């Protein structure tokens, strides 16, 4: 794994994702202040215990008072501090008082999508699904474990040897995942997924370069007329962000139910309710499954169902069943292409419905799902793109018919999308909606607008 310093992270433009970065062993402010000698770490931990290590308390204590507390603590422990040593401890206290402590600068960097911590001295970041080790570190194992516990408390969760895996959300922008050190080689393992869009519209995604406006208009109209969309992609490709943007096209008079295991999809819509699944407690009781939430939703007078992610047979069967019954929806699934997503759904439904033929499974999918959207990282530009859009037809001769509408093709490193079919299977529904995207009026290719293309070209030229 390559190492990248904070200075290098700061120097990367916010317009795109990281390319391969040169190795760096340079020291930096964060790394230097975190790497305290044992005597100063001992004083730091004692001071943290003395002030309760609470942000609100630390914020109310002046620098002069903190200096007095540091000197008093050092004296109790038998140390005499030089002024620069006191400044080191004070700087570390100020860093720890920020919401994400020593990780705050990584959280604030707009190009970082994930922060990955393996132990107190090993912190990495992901940019464009490429992982780089940083020079950031915690001062000790005890401080790191205390930080993880506090982070989980903020996220409304906890972990232990009985419940070693925990998830939670801090606000609407940081998803926290922690694995207890009893399961790890080092640990605890901490992963922070950062959502950079507080609110997001299709126009935001056009500026971001995900796809041209005409493609997003088509998807928005398909949602508006009551089609069910399946958004497909690997980890960190922007599935949830795309889902949130597309859902903004749902008419305001329709009631939406959002079901997730970790709350991430928050919609700017007047009629939306949220349900969260729940794992069993340490006594094996209290589990609320995705299927139970969907069954509850059927009695909640909803018009649309948004299901965070299909991960297993139970969730797949429940989602396909509710969408087949006339409730349009949207969900995400991990796969490497639109066709592979169909295969995964067939496998899920086959496991859930023993003895059912493949043709019956395919007919269920065709009835429930109308559009497949595959998103991925472009290998040429390192940016998130909509790679393909397909419409789902009926089953025939053991195959589920798929009509390709758009396909991403990068030419000379510049993004463009081929319009594969100008006639939609849902033409009548789209025409009745009276939207702005008319497939038959598009050319052979659609591209990003000039301002977005210029920004991308300028960013590529700086690398």
NORBELNOR-V405919 format. One record per backbone hydrogen bond with DSSP energy under -0.5 kcal/mol. NH is the residue of the N-H (numbers start at 0). CO is the residue of the C=O. If there is no record, write none. Layout:
nh: [NH/NH]
co: [CO/CO]
//
This chain:
nh: [1/3/8/9/10/11/11/15/31/32/33/34/35/40/41/42/43/44/45/46/47/48/49/50/51/51/52/53/57/58/59/60/60/65/66/67/68/69/70/71/72/73/74/75/76/77/78/80/85/86/87/88/89/90/91/92/93/94/95/96/97/100/102/103/105/106/107/108/108/109/111/112/112/113/114/115/116/116/117/117/118/121/122/123/124/125/126/129/131/132/133/137/143/144/145/146/147/148/149/150/151/152/153/154/155/156/159/165/167/168/169/170/172/173/174/175/175/176/177/178/179/182/183/186/187/188/189/190/191/192/192/193/193/194/194/195/197/204/205/206/207/208/208/209/210/214/215/216/217/218/219/220/221/222/223/224/225/226/228/228/229/230/230/231/231/232/236/241/242/243/244/245/246/247/248/249/253/255/256/257/258/259/265/266/268/272/274/276/277/280/283/287/288/292/293/294/295/296/297/298/299/301/302/303/304/305/306/306/307/307/309/310/315/316/317/318/319/320/321/322/323/324/325/326/327/329/330/331/332/334/334/340/341/342/343/344/345/346/347/348/349/350/351/352/353/355/360/361/362/363/364/365/366/367/368/369/370/371/372/373/374/374/375/377/377/381/384/385/386/386/387/388/389/390/391/392/395/398/400/400/402/403/404/405/406/407/408/410/410/411/413/415/416/417/418/419/419/420/423/426/429/430/431/432/433/433/434/437/438/440/441/445/447/452/453/454/455/456/457/458/459/460/461/462/462]
co: [130/132/4/5/6/7/8/12/27/28/29/30/33/36/37/38/39/40/41/42/43/44/45/46/47/48/47/50/53/54/55/56/57/61/62/63/64/65/66/67/68/69/70/71/72/74/73/78/81/82/83/84/85/86/87/88/89/90/91/92/94/97/99/100/102/102/103/104/105/107/108/110/125/125/191/123/114/189/115/121/121/118/120/115/131/113/129/126/124/1/122/119/139/140/141/142/143/144/145/146/147/148/149/150/152/151/162/177/175/154/173/168/169/169/192/167/173/190/165/188/163/179/180/117/178/178/116/176/114/174/190/112/191/172/192/193/195/200/201/202/203/204/205/204/204/211/211/212/213/214/215/216/217/218/219/220/222/221/226/328/370/228/330/229/372/332/233/237/238/239/240/241/242/244/245/246/250/270/303/272/305/274/263/264/266/255/257/259/287/284/280/277/286/288/289/290/291/292/293/295/296/296/254/254/327/256/304/329/258/305/331/308/311/312/313/314/315/316/317/318/319/320/322/321/325/304/228/306/230/232/332/336/337/338/339/340/341/342/343/344/345/346/347/348/351/352/356/357/358/359/360/361/362/363/364/227/227/389/229/387/231/372/384/375/382/377/375/209/373/384/373/405/371/402/369/400/398/395/393/398/390/401/388/388/417/386/415/408/413/409/410/408/445/406/443/404/417/404/421/423/425/426/427/428/429/430/429/435/436/437/438/416/414/448/449/450/451/452/453/454/455/456/457/458/459]
//
